[in-house]
Amino acid sequence: AASNERVEALDANLWKYPENSFLPNGTAKDSAIGEQPILLTVDDHNPHGAKVRFLIDGVDPPADAADYDRIVLLFD
């Protein structure tokens, strides 16, 4: 995401859904970011070696874009 505020809003939204549709996620503020299946961030880091990255808010691809199998651009 383009801002920490956007990350926080997404994080809060993802925790609102029922247990059977929950998407486990975390942010860089969490102590075990490498264990999160979905990491919401404004940084280029990839602590758990994800192979798919979603970019929102017009964020540029990370420097290590070639290391991903897929990069998904989300836009309105």
C-alpha positions in Angstrom: 0.0 0.0 0.0 1.0 3.6 -0.4 0.7 4.6 3.3 0.7 3.1 6.8 -2.8 4.5 7.3 -4.0 2.5 4.3 -2.3 -0.6 5.8 -4.0 -0.1 9.1 -7.4 0.4 7.4 -6.9 -2.8 5.4 -5.8 -4.8 8.5 -8.8 -3.6 10.5 -11.2 -4.5 7.6 -9.8 -8.0 7.2 -10.4 -8.8 10.9 -14.1 -8.0 10.5 -15.1 -11.0 8.5 -16.6 -14.2 9.9 -14.2 -17.0 10.9 -15.1 -19.2 7.9 -14.0 -16.4 5.5 -11.1 -15.0 7.5 -7.9 -14.2 5.8 -5.0 -14.5 8.3 -2.8 -11.4 8.0 -0.4 -9.2 9.8 1.5 -5.9 9.4 5.1 -4.9 9.9 4.1 -3.9 13.4 3.5 -7.6 14.3 6.3 -9.4 16.1 6.3 -12.5 13.8 5.9 -10.9 10.3 7.7 -13.8 8.7 4.9 -16.2 9.8 2.0 -14.2 8.4 0.5 -15.8 5.3 -0.6 -12.3 4.2 1.6 -9.4 5.0 0.2 -5.9 4.6 3.1 -3.4 4.1 4.4 -0.2 2.6 7.9 -1.7 2.3 9.6 -3.8 -0.4 10.6 -6.5 2.0 9.5 -10.1 1.6 10.3 -11.8 4.9 8.5 -15.1 4.2 9.5 -15.5 0.5 6.0 -14.9 -1.0 5.7 -15.7 -4.6 2.6 -13.5 -5.3 2.5 -9.8 -4.5 -0.5 -7.5 -4.7 0.1 -3.7 -5.3 -2.5 -1.1 -4.5 -2.7 2.7 -4.5 -0.5 3.0 -7.6 2.6 1.6 -5.7 5.5 0.8 -8.0 6.7 -2.8 -8.2 9.4 -3.7 -5.7 13.1 -3.9 -6.7 12.9 -7.7 -6.4 9.9 -8.0 -8.7 11.6 -10.7 -10.8 11.6 -13.0 -7.7 7.8 -13.2 -7.7 5.8 -15.7 -9.8 3.0 -13.1 -10.1 2.5 -9.4 -9.3 -1.1 -8.3 -9.2 -2.0 -4.6 -9.7 -5.3 -3.7 -8.1 -6.9 -0.4 -9.1 -10.3 1.3 -9.1 
